[in-house]
Amino acid sequence: MPNSDDTVKPEKLSKTADRVGSINDAIALGEHQMKKEIALGEHGMKKALVARITVLFVLTNILYFV
């Protein structure tokens, strides 16, 4: 028979479950935010690459006709 010190009280178990649930929610939210930032970063890099290519194209055309 277990001692009364060894038993887990239902209130404590409930608080622990709430904490674990909120930690899991925070991790999921962080992962979602990180994926959004990575996607935005990739989109920004693509836009910068297109802008660089456009500038190079314009400059080469200007130099060609001068």
N, C-alpha and C positions, 0 to 999 in steps of 0.2 A: 504494500500500500504506500503510495507516494506521500511525502511530507507536504504540509501546506505551503512550505517555502518553494517547493519544486513545481507547483502547479502554476499555469499561466492564467492570469485573470482575463476574462472576456473583454474588459474595457481596454486593457493594454494591447491585446491582440487586435482589436478593432482599430486602435490608433496606429499600430504598426502597419496594418493593411492599408489604411488611408495614406500613410506616408509613402509606402511602396507604390501605391497607385498614383500619387501626385508626382513622385520621382519619375515613374514611367511616362506619365503625361509630359513632363518637362523634357525628358530625353526625346520623345517623339516630336515635340514642338521644335526642339533644337535641330533635330535631323531635317525636319521639313524646311526650316529657315535656312539651313546650310545648303540644301539642294536648290532652293530658290536663288541664293546668292551665287552659287556656282553657275546656274543657268544664266543669270544676268551678266555675270562676268564673261561667259563664253559669248553671249550676244554682243557685249561691248567690244570684245576682241575682234569679232567678225566685222563690226561696223568700223573699227579703227583700221583694219586691214583693207577694207573696201575704200576708205577715205585715202589711205596711203597710195593705193594703186591708182585711184583717180587723179591724185596730185601728180604722180609720176607720169601718167599718161598725158595730162595737160602740159606738163613741163617739156616732155619730149616732143610733143607736137609744136609747141612754141619755138623750141630750139631748131626743129626741123625746118620750119618756115622762115626763120630769121636769117 
